[in-house]
């Protein structure tokens, strides 16, 4: 596939009231990112493997299982694939192949690629699955250089957790927390504080708390 298949997490929820994630990493040897040098790309591969092998997945899994139990839902099988794309066109193609009825326009795909480090979405396939797409852009490269690639992935896995619950039939209002941007969310929005740059990308305090909690498991 022209989408650079980067890694995959199979989220296998096979038993009622018990969820299990089987995480696998399937990273290509060849660096698909023109922007990253070999060492940086190898670092990303190591980071992805390290996150997928960590207790982050188990913790997410526990919470999904608990929420499904609460909602008395049947556990579905939800696949989460971690991908990387080299430019906005590759991202748009991947997204639109997955969501042919709600395609991203050129402007929208470009705006997302240019302004975010990564993007997570649910496919309109049957059964639906989730894609975590890392972007080979300047911003992600900076995160790699600063040793923050793992946190980018953990942040996206928090979105994936919420989407897995939605796929399972949990109502949006019953999610443990939301992913909407909170206008009051000011964590780290002072660029002068270089030692504590914070995480304005974390949307809201609850989302931030979750990313922080999971990041401590790495
Ligand atoms: Zn986000």
Boltz pocket constraint, residues with backbone or C-beta under 6 A from the ligand:
constraints:
  - pocket:
      binder: B
      contacts: [[A, 155], [A, 159], [A, 201], [A, 202], [A, 203]]
      max_distance: 6.0
